[in-house]
Amino acid sequence: MNVQSQANGSQNAPTPRRELPAASRRKFWNFVQNDGDERTLYLEGAIADETWWGDEVTPKLFKDDLLSGSGDITVWINSPGGDVFAAAQIYNVLKEYSGKVTVKIDGIAASAASVVAMSGDQVLMSPVSNLMIHNPSTVAIGDGDEMLRAKAMLDEVKESIINAYETKSGQSRAAISRMMNDETWMNAKKAVELHFADGILYTESAPQDTSGGLIFSRMAVQNSLLSKFPAKKPLPKASATERESRLNLLK
């Protein structure tokens, strides 16, 4: 989940780019018109990439595409994430949409893509898909004060992301924060169990027992690995005579 941060103010202001014709714009989404009024939106690959804030692809273009039709929409997500601010705007536009929004995760909804997934009135996951949440990150250049400002910005961005997860799942903010700290991966059963998702695709005829869901935490794995190493034994204390002998060796 990337957050763009600039140091030293206007010194790093982006150079305006010439607007390209619509046919040349690179979009990370694709709307497909189904029979009737329903449409399908495919979000595949990185969200936004470098073009979201330039002239090639803009938030307004995404909103225009969405509002060019009406009726319910299904959003298929298979994305490793990307720009958190782009994801936030997509989340807001989908939440404001008048029709029903059904999100279906068919591969992965990680990082910023997991924020978009929370916009669905109903969130369904493939039994072989994964949902991943973690802390936002950025790159900042500058002095110590700039680093502190970057950290403060990341803390606020994290709080805004927690808002989306909390609204959907009902989990406590403290629990969600810990999951983000640990970089948590959830399979479909665990995501449903924790209410990040509402159901599992292709299992309508079978009872959906989510009690056996597994969760992967990078921090838990690291701690488990470290626990396998034997504890370091303290060195025996040397007597005054032994220490004096060692010092004499240096002369």
C-alpha positions in Angstrom: 0.0 0.0 0.0 2.0 2.9 -1.3 1.6 6.5 -0.1 3.4 9.2 -2.2 5.3 11.7 0.0 7.3 14.6 -1.1 10.0 16.5 0.9 11.1 20.1 0.6 7.8 21.4 -0.7 7.7 22.9 -4.1 11.2 21.7 -5.0 9.8 18.3 -5.9 6.6 19.5 -7.5 5.7 17.4 -10.6 6.2 18.8 -14.0 2.8 19.2 -15.8 2.3 16.7 -18.5 0.6 17.1 -21.9 -2.9 15.5 -21.8 -3.1 12.4 -24.1 -6.0 11.5 -26.2 -8.5 9.1 -24.6 -7.3 6.2 -26.8 -3.8 6.5 -25.4 -4.8 6.6 -21.7 -3.7 3.6 -19.7 -6.5 2.4 -17.4 -6.2 -0.2 -14.7 -10.0 -0.9 -14.8 -12.4 -2.2 -17.4 -16.2 -2.0 -17.4 -18.2 -4.6 -19.3 -21.9 -4.2 -20.1 -23.9 -7.4 -19.3 -27.4 -8.2 -20.4 -29.9 -5.7 -19.1 -28.6 -2.9 -16.9 -26.0 -4.8 -14.9 -22.3 -4.2 -15.5 -19.1 -5.9 -14.4 -16.0 -3.9 -13.4 -12.7 -5.7 -13.5 -9.8 -4.3 -11.3 -6.7 -6.3 -12.3 -3.1 -5.5 -11.6 -1.7 -2.6 -9.7 -4.1 0.2 -8.7 -3.3 3.5 -10.2 0.4 2.9 -10.8 2.2 6.2 -11.8 -0.6 7.5 -14.0 -3.4 8.2 -11.6 -2.2 11.7 -10.7 -1.0 12.7 -14.2 -3.1 13.7 -17.2 -3.4 10.3 -18.7 -5.7 8.7 -16.2 -7.6 10.7 -13.6 -10.1 10.1 -10.8 -12.7 12.0 -12.8 -12.2 9.5 -15.7 -12.9 6.6 -13.4 -16.0 8.3 -12.0 -17.2 9.2 -15.5 -16.9 5.5 -16.6 -18.8 4.4 -13.5 -21.6 6.9 -13.9 -21.9 6.4 -17.7 -24.4 3.5 -16.9 -26.8 2.5 -14.2 -28.0 -0.6 -12.5 -26.2 -3.0 -10.2 -22.5 -3.7 -10.7 -20.2 -6.6 -9.9 -16.6 -5.7 -9.1 -14.1 -8.5 -9.7 -10.7 -7.8 -7.9 -7.4 -9.5 -8.6 -4.8 -6.9 -7.5 -1.7 -6.7 -5.3 -2.6 -3.1 -4.3 -1.1 0.2 -5.2 -1.7 3.8 -4.4 -3.7 4.2 -1.2 -5.2 7.6 -2.2 -6.5 6.2 -5.5 -8.0 3.2 -3.7 -9.7 5.6 -1.3 -11.3 7.6 -4.1 -12.5 4.3 -5.8 -13.9 3.2 -2.4 -15.8 6.5 -2.0 -17.2 6.5 -5.6 -18.4 2.9 -5.2 -19.9 3.6 -1.8 -21.8 6.6 -3.3 -23.0 4.6 -6.3 -26.8 4.3 -6.4 -26.9 0.6 -7.5 -25.9 -2.4 -5.5 -22.2 -3.1 -5.5 -21.1 -6.8 -5.2 -17.4 -7.4 -4.8 -15.9 -10.7 -5.9 -12.3 -11.5 -5.1 -11.1 -14.1 -7.5 -7.3 -14.1 -6.8 -5.9 -11.6 -4.4 -7.1 -8.3 -2.9 -4.0 -7.1 -1.1 -2.9 -3.8 0.4 -4.8 -0.9 -1.2 -7.0 -3.4 -3.2 -8.3 -4.7 0.1 -9.6 -1.1 0.8 -11.5 -1.1 -2.5 -13.0 -4.5 -1.6 -14.5 -3.0 1.6 -16.8 -0.8 -0.6 -19.0 -3.7 -1.5 -22.6 -4.1 -0.2 -21.7 -7.7 -0.4 -18.1 -9.1 -0.5 -17.6 -12.6 -1.8 -14.3 -14.5 -2.1 -13.3 -17.4 -4.2 -12.3 -20.4 -2.0 -8.8 -20.1 -3.4 -8.4 -16.3 -3.0 -6.7 -14.3 -0.3 -7.2 -10.9 1.4 -4.1 -9.1 2.8 -3.9 -6.0 5.0 -0.8 -4.2 6.2 0.5 -0.8 7.2 0.9 1.9 4.5 4.4 2.8 3.4 6.1 5.7 1.6 9.4 7.1 0.6 10.5 10.5 2.0 13.6 12.5 1.5 14.8 15.2 3.9 16.1 15.9 7.3 14.9 14.5 10.6 11.9 16.8 10.8 10.8 15.7 7.4 11.0 12.0 8.5 8.8 12.8 11.5 6.3 14.5 9.2 6.3 11.5 7.0 5.6 9.2 10.0 2.8 11.5 11.2 1.3 11.3 7.7 1.5 7.5 7.6 -0.1 7.3 11.0 -3.0 9.4 9.8 -3.3 7.4 6.6 -3.4 4.2 8.7 -6.2 5.5 10.8 -8.2 6.3 7.7 -7.7 2.8 6.3 -8.8 1.3 9.6 -12.1 3.2 9.2 -12.9 1.2 6.1 -12.0 -2.1 7.7 -13.8 -1.3 10.9 -17.0 -0.3 9.0 -17.1 -3.5 7.1 -15.9 -6.1 9.7 -17.0 -4.6 13.0 -13.6 -5.6 14.4 -12.1 -3.3 17.1 -9.6 -0.6 15.9 -6.9 -2.1 18.1 -7.4 -5.6 16.7 -7.2 -4.2 13.1 -4.2 -2.2 13.9 -2.3 -5.3 15.2 -3.3 -7.2 12.1 -1.9 -4.4 9.9 1.3 -4.3 11.9 1.8 -8.0 11.4 0.9 -8.0 7.6 -2.0 -10.4 7.9 -3.1 -12.7 5.1 -6.6 -14.3 5.2 -8.0 -17.0 3.1 -11.7 -17.0 2.3 -12.8 -18.8 5.4 -10.9 -16.6 7.8 -12.0 -13.5 6.0 -15.7 -14.5 6.4 -15.1 -15.6 10.0 -13.7 -12.1 10.8 -16.4 -10.4 8.7 -14.1 -8.8 6.2 -16.1 -10.9 3.6 -19.7 -12.1 3.6 -19.5 -15.4 1.8 -17.5 -17.8 -0.3 -18.2 -18.3 -4.0 -19.2 -21.6 -5.6 -20.2 -23.1 -2.2 -23.9 -22.2 -2.2 -25.0 -25.9 -2.0 -22.6 -26.7 0.8 -22.7 -25.4 4.4 -20.1 -22.6 4.9 -18.3 -23.6 8.1 -15.7 -20.9 8.6 -14.5 -22.1 12.0 -11.5 -23.8 10.5 -10.2 -20.7 8.7 -6.4 -20.0 8.8 -4.7 -16.7 9.1 -1.1 -15.9 8.2 0.8 -13.3 10.1 4.3 -12.4 9.0 5.2 -11.3 12.6 3.9 -14.6 14.1 5.9 -16.6 11.7 9.0 -14.6 12.5 8.5 -15.0 16.2 7.9 -18.7 15.8 11.1 -19.1 13.9 13.1 -17.2 16.5 11.7 -19.3 19.2 13.4 -22.4 17.7 16.8 -21.0 18.4 18.3 -21.9 21.8 18.5 -19.0 24.2 21.9 -17.4 24.3 23.8 -18.4 27.4 25.4 -15.5 29.3 29.2 -15.6 29.4 30.7 -16.6 32.8 31.9 -13.7 34.8 35.7 -13.4 35.0 37.4 -12.9 38.3 39.5 -9.8 39.0 42.7 -11.9 38.6 41.5 -13.3 35.2 40.7 -9.8 33.9 44.1 -8.5 35.0 45.8 -11.4 33.2 43.9 -10.5 30.0 44.8 -6.9 30.2 48.5 -7.9 30.6 48.3 -9.7 27.3 47.6 -6.4 25.5 50.8 -4.8 26.8 
